[in-house]
């Protein structure tokens, strides 16, 4: 019999159905049952639903063995799990969450069937990661009861869920899902029904800009990943991350969001990942992606170039941006090399410049320096473990080696890259911050929720808007303006949200009235 009344989200009387018993469905069932809900597992194959229940029982048992769950709580949760293959068994559910194949037609057909089975108060929630909630609800009898409830894999560990209202979704339904997500132990954030919602939208900057750097032949794959791990502090570089996720998953998402935004340049993918996908080089799961993997899954990484012991006769440090020069001056002094103090360098000095969204060539030309002796240095991010030196197209190999020796004299790793607007880390981080600012500008989510969702959903070292405050909105704006001017690519046009706050001296987390 259909349920006639939906209890509070925290009520032990709540009965939910989960359609689709794969990894995501099982994860959602796990946190729901542990939080006190009765859960009906449903799959087109009855054996799959029963296998999912058995898997969850084993999971609860392991949690008990590790001391993370009491035995009586595990037994109680197992007792609340039911399995079947007939959708009619979900008639008494107050909420049904689908975690089936990511196909619009399949989800629409499922919900059309379900709304004739469940009660008029029942909520139909989709765990879609990239499809429109509005499109899924279109043509249903009760589109106001359809909502997005997007978890991340693995559900029990990724403590974030997005609650997404379609154009016809009742605000009360979204509020209910937010309360439910919090009751299940997750940070629950409200998002508009837009391509990628918050997390997958915000995540477009990291991978696509990394691929753009490779496309420009600025550096190689291992160096790109090392720079972004050791400087800004990402847990994985973009190539490592795509290998872990698998290009069969990540590339279609890149293409989908790019196309759904009518080819917005900020989300433009690169041909490389499409070629790799076509070739079957999709990552760790097949033993070959950006890296090769041994049979036990260990990544094979080429060794870094040996450190340089060469030192310049003297070094001249540009004061065009004194606040940036001050960040590397101590390393130069500690190396014991003469640091020139004149307005212009001597004829043999290594010339160091500090770009901010521009490249070594532009810095060199603007200051009248000898390009054969000029090297740029990244200054914005952590300099304790790794330093990044960038040559001009004319830099002499001997001076590049001197720069490596000088910057690594205290034992820090040094990566040498070719000339690039925004070096590596500046352009990647500024792009991430700019996309987050645009998410705020479009009202997709509140600024604080954007940062919360990104840190929990993507594992970034900081929320992008807080990161923009740390660097200063003015600095990020300068990087983007220089990238836009140098490349002419609208990909780098600054968000108005960012520009206005930079000009007014406001935090990027400032919430407007």
Secondary structure, 3 states (H helix, E strand, C coil): CCCCCCCCCCCCCCEEEEECCCHHHHHHHHHHHHCCCEEEEECCCHHHHHHHHHHHHHHHHHHHHCCCCCHHHHHHHHHCEEEECCHHHHCCCCEEEECCCCCHHHHHHHHHHHCCCCCCCCEEEECCCCCCHHHHHCCCCCHHHEEEEECCCCCCCCCEEEEEECCCCCHHHHHHHHHHHHHCCCEEEEEECCCCCCHHHHCHHHHHHHHHHHHCCCCCHHHHHHHHHHCCCCCCCHHHHHHHHCHHHHHHHHHHHHHHCCCCHHHCCCHHHHHHHHHCCCEHHHCECCCEECCCCCEECCCCCCCCCCCCCCEEECCCCHHHHHHHHHHHHHCCCCEECCCCCCCCCEEEECCCCCCHHHHHHHCCCCHHHEEEECCCCCCCCEEEEEECCCCCHHHHHHHHHHHCCCCCEEEEECCCCCCCHHHHHHHHHHHHHHHHHCCCCCHHHHHHHHHHHHCCCCCHHHHHHHHCHHHHHHHHHHHHHHHCCHHHCCCHHHHHHHHHCCCCCCCCC
